[in-house]
């Protein structure tokens, strides 16, 4: 029972409230978070994985936390990527991991949001 008596029209406990936005799951660690707290990835027409910074690219998307461990785990597991994007073959550019890691470091030092 909450502080409001628990009767009809009572406000729910803060733990029972719905999150403010769609919830997505990190492909690397499995944690569920609001989608704006995660990096979204999509596949372009050539089959390359790209970062969707605005969360607006068409097609299926896959999400990862912004930490280095999750980004590394996300890009390392090609089987999960193939399943998430529903493609037999996904192509990861060699420089994508370096760009993401440097972006996360800049984000943390400057308070910016890169993904």
N, C-alpha and C positions, 0 to 999 in steps of 0.2 A: 504494500500500500504506500502511496506517495504522500507528500505533505499536504496535498490538496484534498485529502479525504478519499480519493479513489472512486468517487461516485461518477455518475454521468456528467460529461463535460469537463472533467478534471484534466489538467495538463499531464502528459506522460512524463515519466522520469527522464532526465537527460540521457541516461544510458539506453533508453528505449527509442529515442528520436531517430528519424531517418536522416542519413547524411545529406549534405547540401550538394547534390549532383550525382551523376551516374557513378557507380562503383565498378572498378575494373580490377583484374588480378595481374600481378607482376608475373611474367612468364618465367623468371629466374627463381625467385624465392617463394612465390605463391601467396604473398600478402595481398589483402584486398584494401584498396585505397580509392579515394575519389579520383576520377580520371585526370583532373588538372594537376594532381600531385605526381603523376607518372609521365615518363617519356613515351610518346606514341610513335610507332614505326609503321610504315606502309611499304608496299612493293610498287615500284614504277612500272611502266609499260615494257621495259626491257628485262624485268625480273630482278632488279637490284633493290635491296632494302635501303630505304631512305628514312630520315628523321622527319616526322610530321610535326613541326613546331607549333603550328596553329590548330592542330587537331581537326583539319578540314579536308585532307586528301581523301579521295574516294576509295572504295574497296575496303577489304578487311584490314583491320589494324591489330597490332600486338603491342603490349605495354610492358615497360620495365621501370623499376624504381630508378631514381637518379644517382644512386651510389655506384662507385666503380665496380664493386663486387657484382651487383645485379646486372650492370651493363655488360660486363665481361661474361657472366653466366648466360645472359640472353643471347649474345652473339656466338657463343661457343657451341650451343646445342642446336645443331641444324635439324635434328629430327623434330624437336618442339617447334621450331620456326616453320618447317614444312607443314606441320599439322595446323598451326595457328593461322597461316596464310592460305591453307588449303591448296598448296602447290607442291608438285613433286620436287621441284628444284628452285631454291632461292639462292641468290648470289650476294655475297657480302663483299663490298669493296675493302681492300686492304687498309685504306686510310680511315675507314669509318670509326673504328675503335679509338684510334688516336685523337680524332676530332672530338668524339664524345667525351673522352676522359679529360682532354684539355678544356672543353666547355664546362664540365662539371667543376673542375678546379677554379676556373674563372668565375663561375656562378657563386661558389662558396666564398671566394675572396672579395667579390664585388657586390654580392647580394643580388645578382641577376638570375634570370630564369632562361636557360638555353633550350630546354626541350619542352 
